[in-house]
Amino acid sequence: MINKEILKKQIVYRSTHRGSKEMDVLLGKFVKKYINDFDEDDLINIDKLVLIEDEILYRWYFYNISSSKITPNKVSKMLKKFNL
């Protein structure tokens, strides 16, 4: 059993303090918009997603370059469709 509130705070922090401004904005806005709608499985998936390197996420999101590190699931599909 995880403490959802602590996990949410960790995810919000990690999504907004990444190292590249582009990913701070993209992931930060996505997480802040949907974090309270996610169930426990979704939180675990977004937590794994925010741990992936910026370069990989950037190429996957903006240039459709696939990566084996990004697991196809509800959260990654939502992010892929998310528009700033």
Beta strands, then each sheet from edge to edge (+ up, - down):
end
